[in-house]
């Protein structure tokens, strides 16, 4: 399921919801969705939500569509107790990405199975709008770009996006932490057509930004989760339970793009159980 939301009325500060234009099924792989003047909110598969005149996206409180979608996704998998999610809708959502120059990224030495091939740099290689200053604050949904691999550098690196540490201790203080996760995410590619104004044949077409639907596990993308603040990482296939071996309370998620094309991250959900 997918919601289409007016971009002009969207408030990146998160205080007011943009106007919901419509909702529909998620397009088939290969389809193009024009997003000029609008953005899409992808609802995880199986989440059963009701959209009516009272529905809203922002602010992201317990009654908002993003929160309802994440909780309904959790309901679909009763073996899990908690969900962490981010649909990258407002400025504070950007604060969850680690932009330091010493990010504990997945490498060939701390991953199971071994990362192999191009490793990330020591920081997140992605494009975003700023969530905090000192530069101008700005955030636009559907514009989180995980860069492609680098080319012609002395040592080429992959594109990557790594979250800040998320301490889950408070979710189960008696036996804090978890040793298992299951992850949903939504990625797409972006295509931009040329703005044509021809005096020769009268053609006048605007430039269009379109999301290209792609498979969620392309060969050049790998997704990793750590429960010890990036000391060790485990690859997490799409919607498959992953055993993290040892219990931990410090969750990070990392997206690594070794491909030639950038990928756009529309959101993710991390499900995990309490420890017994």
N, C-alpha and C positions, 0 to 999 in steps of 0.2 A: 504494500500500500504506500501511496505517496501523496503528500499534500503540496499544493502549489500556493505560494504566499507572495503577496505584493511587496516588492523590494522598497518601493518609495515610501511606504508607511512603516517599514521596519525600523525599530529603534535599537541600535547596537549597544546602547547603555543598558538594555534589558528591562526598562521600566514599562514598556507598552508593546503590545503585540501588533505585528503587521496584519493586514487584512487577508484572511484565508480566501483564496480565489475559488479553489475546487479541490477535490480529492479524487484519486483514480488508482487503478492498479499500476504496479511498477512496470514500465515498458520492457519489452523483450531485449535480449542481448543484441547489440548492433544498432538499436534505435537511437535517434537523436531527439533531445528535448531542448528547445530554445529557452534560454533563461534571461533574455533581455527584459529588464524590468520586474523580474520575479526570481524567486529561489524555490528549491524543493526541500521538503523535510521527509526523509525516508523513514518509514516505520518498519521495525524489524519483523521478519516473517513470523506469522503466528500471533502477533500482538493484536488483540481484539479491542479496538477503541471505537467510541461513538463520536462523530463530528457533527455538531449542530450549531445553531446561532450563538450559543453560549460558550463555545470552545475558543480557546486562545493558546498561543504559543509562549508569549512572554507576558509577565515575568515567569520564570521557570520555577514555580512553586509546585506543591503536591497535586494541584488540580490542573496543571498545564498539560498540554498534549505531549511534550517530550517526557515528562515524568510519568504520565499514564502509560505511554508506549513502553517505557523501560520496565515499569512494574508489571504490566501485562505480559511482557516478554519473560520476566521472571516466573510468572504464574504458569507459563507454558512448560517450564522445566522445574517441576517441584522438588527435584533432588538438590537444588541450589537454594541458598538462603538470602543472598544479597546480590545487588547489581550496581556496578559503577558505569556511568555512561557520559558521553559528550557528543552533542550534535553540532558543536561549533556555531552557535547562533548569536552570541553576544560577546562583548569585550572580555568579560571575566572567564569565558571558556578558553580564551587564548592563554590566560595565565597558567593553565594546566600543562602547557608545553614547556619543556626544559630548553632554554636558549642560552644556557651558560656555555663557556668554552671548555668545559671539562665534564661533559655528559658521560655517564657510565654506559655507553652504547654496547650493543652486542658486538663481539669480535670473534675471531676464530679460536680464541683461547677460553671464552667463558660461555659458550653456547652448546646446547644439546638439542639436536645433533649439531655438529660443527657448522658454522655459518658458511664457510667456503666462498671462494670468489672474492669479489670486491667487498671490503668492509666499509662501514660508515666512517665518516670523519669523527673528530672528537666533539662534535656539536651537531645539532639538528640541521640538516640541509633541506630547508623547506621555505615556502613563501606564505606570508600571512599579512593581515592587517594588525597594527599594534594594539595590544590590550591595555598597555600602560605607557606613560611618557618615558623620556622627555620629549620625544617626537610627537606629532599629532596622533591622537588615538583614533583608530578606525578598524572596523571589522565588517566583513560582508560574508554572509553564509555561502557555502559551496565554493569558496575560494581558497581553501587550505590546500596548497600544492606541495606534494612531496616531489622534490626535484628528481630528474633522471640522473643516471650515473654521470660522472664527469668525463671529459674527453681531453686527451693530449696534455695531461698533467704528468709531472714526474712520477707521482703515485696516484692513480685514479681512485676515486672513492664513490660509494653509492649515494643515492639520495636517502634521506632518513627523517623520521619524526619520532621523537622520544618524549614521553610524558614526564612531568614532575613526579616525585615520589608521592604516593597516596597511602597514608597510614590508616589501616583498617582496624586498629586496636579497639576503637570505641564501638564498633559494630557488634562485638562479642567480647566484652571485657573479662568474662570468667575464663574462657579458653581462647585467647586472641589469636588471630591469624588464620591462614588456610593453606592447604597443600594441593589444591586442584582449581582449575579455571576452565571456562568455556567462553569463547569470544565470537561475537558477531561484529561485522564491520560493513561499510558501504564505500566502495571506491568507484570512480568513473574517470573518463578522459574528457578533456575539453577541446572543442574545435571552434575556431573563429573564422568566419567567412570575410571576404574582402568587401569594403564599401565601394560600390561601383556607381559612378555617375558619368555615363558615356554620352558625349555629344554626337557620336557617330550614329548610333542606332536608338538613342533615347532610353537606354537601359538605366534604371535608377533603383538600386537595391541597397539597403542598409547593411552594415556589418552585424552579423548575428553571432552571439555566444551560445554554444550548444553543448550539453552534456552528452557524451557517447556512452551508452550502457556497455559494460564489459563483464566478463566472468570475474568472480570475486577472488579467485586464486590463480592469477596469471603466473607463469613460470618465473618471472623476474621479481615477484613480490614475496617477501616473507614477513610474518608477524610473530613477535616474540613477547613473552611475559616473564617478568621477574617478581619474586615475592621477598627478595632481600636487598631491595634498593639498587639493583643493577649489578650485584656481585656475580650472579649467574643468571642465565636466560634459557628459556625453553620455547622451542618453536610451537606455535599454536595454529593448527589447521582450522579452517572455517567451520564453526559450529561443531567442533569435536572436543570432548573432554580431554584435558591434559593433566597428567600427574606431575606436580612440581617437586616430588620426592620428599623434600623437607618442608616443614611448616614455616611460614614467615608472615610478617605483618606489613611489609613495605612493598606495595605494588607499583610496578611501572609497566607500561606497554610501549613497544617500539615497532615501527613500520619501516622496513628496509626495501628500497627500490633499486634493483640492479639493472633495470631496463633502460632503453634509449629514450623513452617518452615519460614525461611527468605524469603523476597520478594525483587525482583530487580526492581527498578524504572527506566524506560527508558525515561520518559519525561512527561511533563504536559503542558496544556494550560488553562488559566483562561480568560474567556470572561466576560466583564461587560459593562453596558451602562453608558452614561453621565447622570448626574442629569438634570432635566428640568430647 
